[in-house]
Amino acid sequence: MFTGRGNVSLLACSQALMLSAIVLSMALGAVLGGVLAPDKGLATLPIAAMVIGTAIASLPAALLMRQYGRRAGFLLGAVLGLTGSLLCALALYQSSFALFVTGHLLLGSYQGFGSYYRFAAVEATHPDHASRAIAWVVAGGVVAAFLGPQLGQWGRDWMAGSLFVGSYLAQAALSLIALGLISQVRLKPLAAVADLGNARPLRQILEQPALRASILGSVVGYTVMIMVMTATPLAMLGCGLTGSDVTPVIQWHVVGMFAPSFFTGSLVKRYGAPRMMQMGFLLLLGHVLIAILGFEFLHFLSALILLGVGWNFAFIGGTALLAQAYRPAEQLKVQAVNEFAIFGLVALATLSAGWLYDRFGWITLNLAVVPLLGVALVSTMAIERRVRLAGKPA
């Protein structure tokens, strides 16, 4: 028997554990990379490797899940997370930068598999509750905002003479717990879902305006968020603020990313996915306005919270709109294209954020995202109008 609510709860908990590992790595990766790297210019390479790992894993993850099922894919992802955490701990113990980067690449692959949790939640529940299921799974990130940094500090001195080895061992424990939770997930076989109808060619599917708008909106929202978030610590330190100022800004940014998920699903159901995406883009533009108005702690804090909430509305709205644009038999290939597009562009954003900030500065970096947000906003407005004229729910 497939129980939708129980499966969604397990997926939400698995999301929380996976994102806790990712947040911990985001918090420590660049700092420890700077210690281990032979060249300080390579300090952010572990973070870039993690994002690249997510992009690389997104396509094979979909293929593996089609062949062996969602649960098998999620279990493999958790194993990759466990292996990556242990490699990072070993790298710190042996002072190996190459091993540290490899560990982060595997942690990114864990996220590549885990990014499909929200799609599994859609499959586990009634279509009328799909947006709420997506939102509840994404909401697992609220736990990550606090658990990830706390584990980093808690495990800092676990092993005498080896700083932060314990942090990555604690991270490995999260993957072990995730393995236990995922093993209890019961979903319909994807093969059974795929047999519900004939799949159209991918080119024909991508010709749908709603699908293109959903992918564009998710890509723009995620790219803008990660580019600005990656550059924020550099900008804060460059403005004379301290490392202790950076931590709460990033932490509350992550809260902004995931806390709205408790009600975003209901808002999507009430107002439609395109309108929620539009609100997300407007909030992201609000972030730009605050970011260029000043360089005090409160400017960064309020701007990054808006950045997180805007991402939430754009991302959940985009996912909900995507789920309406494909047939059951088409879901895996469409989801794979969506995830690869998102994380491929996010990888480029991560790699370019530090260079853009160093070359052009904080204000220019923020202004550079305005055209992207404008295009995404206009695209979703056009889709909303098209849906309204057709008299269909969005």
N, C-alpha and C positions, 0 to 999 in steps of 0.2 A: 504493500500500500504506500502511496506517495503522499506524504503530508506536507502541504505547501508551507504552512507557517513554521513547522519544525526545520525544514530545509533552509528556509530563508534565515532563520535564527543561526543555524550552524554556519551558513555562508557569511553572515555578518560578523560572527566571532572569528572566523578564519580570515576575513578581511582585516579585522582589527589587529590580529597577530602578524599578518603579513606586512601591513603598513607600519606597525611598530618597529619591525626590523628595518624597513626602508628609512623611516624617520631617524632612527638611531644611526644608520650609515650616513645619511645626509648630514647629520650633526657632527659626526666624527671623521668622515672620510677625507675631507679637504685638510683639516687640521693635522691628522696623523699622516696623510699623504705628504704634507710639507715637511714632516720630520723624517720620513723614510726616503723621499725622492732624492735622486742624485742632483736634480736641478729644481729649484723652488718654483720655476715656471710650470712644472708638472704636478703641482700640488693638487689641482682639481681633477687630474686624470682618473682617480678612483671613482669620483662622482659621475664623470662623463662615461666611464666604462659601465657603470651601473645602468645608466639610461640607455646606452647602446645595447646592453644585454636585454633590456626590456623590449626594445624594437626588434632585435634579432629573433627573440623567442616567440613573438606574437604569431607569426605565420606557422611555424611547425607546431605550436601549441594547438592551433585550430585543427590541423591535419591529424594530430595524434588523438585529439578528443573525438573527432569524427570516426576514427577507426576503433578506439578503445573506450570511449565514453568520457564524460566530464570528470567523474570521480578519479579515474586513472590519471588524467591529465593534471588535476589539482594535487594528487599525491606526488606525482613526479616533480611538480613545481616546488612543493614543500621540501622534497629531498634535495633539490638544487639549492634551496635556501639554507638548509642544514649544512650542506657541504660548503657553500660559500662562507657561512659564518665561521666554520671550523678552519677554513683556509685563512681567513682574515686573522683569527686568533693565532694560528701558527706563524703567519707572516710577521705579526707584531713580536712574537717570541723570538723569531729568527732575524728580525729587522730586514725583511725581504720586501722591497717595494713591488717587484714583479708579481709575487704571490699575493700581495695585498690588492693589487689591481685585478688579478684573476678572481679573487674571492668576491669582489664587488661586481664583476661581470656576471658571476653566477647568481648573486643576490638580485641583480636586475632581471635575470631570466626567471627567477621566482615571481617577480612582479609581472612579467610577461604572461605567465600562466594564470596568476591570480587576478589579472585584469578581466578575466572572463567570469569571475564570481557574479558580477551584476547581471550578465546575460543568463547565467544559470538560474538566478533568482526569478527572472522573467518566465523561464520555462517551468519553474516550480509552482507557479501561482496562476490564478485566473487572469485573463487579459485585462479585465477591468481594474485589477489591482497591480498591474505591471509597474507603473511609475512609482508606487509606494514601495514595492519590493526592491526596485533599483535603489531608491533613496535610503532604505533601511540598511542595505548592504554597504553603500557608500558611507553611511553614518558610522560604520565601524572605525573610521579614521579618527573620530573624536577620542577614542581610547588611545590611539597611536600618538596623538599630540602630547599626551602626558606620560604614557608608559615608555615610549621610545627614549626620550631624553633622560627619564628617571633611571632606566636600566643602564644607560651610558654612564651616569654618575655613580650608580650603585656598584657597578662592576669595575670601576676605575682602578681600585687598589686591591682587587681580589688576590692577585698574584704579586708577591713582593718582587720589586725590580722589573716588572713587566706591566707598565701602565696600559689599561684598557683591554688587556687580554681577556679579563673577566667579563667585560662588557659584551664582547663578541661571543663568549661562551654562553652568556645569558640569552643572547640573541638566538643562538643555536637551540636553546631550550624552547623558545617560542615556536620554532619550526617543528620540534617534536610534539608539542601540544597541538599544533595545527594538523599534523598527521593523524592524531587521534580523533580530532573533530571531523576532518574530511572523510575519514573511514566510515563515519556514521551517516553521511549524506546519501540519500536515496532519490535519484532522479530517473525520469524516463530515458531509456536508451535513445541516443541521438539518431540512430538508424531508424527507429520507429517514427520519430518526428519527421525525418527526411522523407519518409514514404507517404506523407500526408498530401503531397502535391508535386507537380512537375516543376523543376527548377528552370528558370530562364537563364540565358547566357548572361555573364557578368556585365558585359557592355550594355545590355538592355536594362538591367537592374540599375546601373549607375546613371542611366539617362533620366531617371526620375528626379524632378526638381527637389522634392522633399528629402530624398536620400542625400543628394549632393549638399543641400543646405545643412543637414544634420552633421555630416562629416566635416564640412567646412567650419561650422560653429564649434564643434568639439575640438578640432585641430587648433583654431584660432584661440579659443579660451585657454586651452592647456599650454599652448606655446607662449602666449603672453604671460601667463601666470609663472611658468617655470623660468622664463628669461629674466623677469623682474625679481623673482624670489632669489635666484642664484646670485644676482648682482647686489642684492640688498646688503648683505654683510660687508661687502667691499665698500659700498657707498657709505654705510654708517661709520665704519672705521675711518674712511677718508674724510668724513665731516667732523672727526674728533670725538665721536662716541666710543664707548668701550665694548669689549667682548661681552661683559655682563649685560649691556644694553641690547645686544643683538639677540640673546637667547629668548627673552620674553616676546620680542617682536616676531620672531620666527614661530614660536610656540602658539601665540595667539593668531597668527596667520593660519596655521594648520587647523586650529579650532574653527576659524572662519570658513575654512574649506569644507569642513565636515559637519559641524553642529547644525547648520540649516537643513541638513538632510532629514531631520526628524519631521519637518513640515514641507519640504520642497515637493515631495511626491504628491501630497494633497493639493498643493498649489498648481502643479502640472495638470492634475486631473480636473481642477476647477477652471483654470484659465487657458490651458493648452500649452503644449511644448514650445511652439514658436514664441509665444509671448513671454514665457519664462526665460528663454534664451535671450530675447531682447533685453529683459531686465538685467540679465547677467552682463551683457555687453555694456549697458549704461553704467552699471556699478564699476566695471573695469575702467571705463572712461573717467568715472569719479575718482578712482585711484590715481590715474594720471594727473588729474587736476590738483589733488592734495600733494602728490609727490613733487610737483614742480613749484609749489607755493612756499615751501620751507624745508629746512634740513634739521629740525629739532627732533628729539625722541618721539614726541607725540605725532609729528607729521609722518614719520616712518610707521609708527604703530597703527594709526588710523588708516593710512593708505594700504598697509599690508592686510589688515582685516577686511577692507573692502575688496582687495584683490582676491582673497580667499572666498568670500561670499559670492562675488561675481563669477569666479570659476565654478562654484557649486551649481549655480543656476544654469550656466551655459552647458556644463558637462552633463548634468542629470537631464536637462531638457533635451540636449542633443541625443543622448542615449535613448530616451523615450521616443523621440521622433524617428530615430533609426529603426527601433523595434516595430514601428508601424509601416515601414516601407519595404519589408521583404516577406516572402512566404516562408512557412516553416522549413521547406526543403532547401531554402537559400540561405538560412541563417548563418551557417558556419563560414561560408566564403565571404559574405558581406561583413560579418563581425571581424574576420581576419583582415580585410582591407581597411576597415575602420581603425583597428588597433595599430596596424602597421603605419598608417598615415599619421595617427596621433603621435606615437612614440618615435617614429622616424624624424618628424619635425621637432619634437621635444628634444631629441638627441642633438640636433643642430643648434637649437636654442641654448642648450646647456653649454655646448662647446663655444658658442659665439658670445655669450653674455659677458664673460670677463673681458674679452677683447673689445667689445663695444663700449663697455664702461671705461676701460683704460684709454681707449683711443678718443672717444667722443664725450664721455662724462654721463652723469646720472640723468640730467634733464633730457639730453638728446636721446638716450636709450629709451626713456619713457615716451617721448614724443614719437619715436619710431614705430610704436605699436598702434598708434591712433588710426592710420589708414587700414590696417588689418581689421581692427574692431569696426570701423565704418563699413567695410565691405560685408563683414559677417552680419552686422545689424540690418543693412539693406536687404541682404539675402533672406533673412528670417522674416522680415516685414513682407516681402513678396510672397513667401510661402503661406504666411498667415492669411493674407488677402485671397490667395488662390483657394485655400481650404474653406474660408468663410463663404466665398462665392459658390463653392461646390456643396455647401451645406453639410459638411462632414466635421466630426470632432477632430481636434488636432492633438 
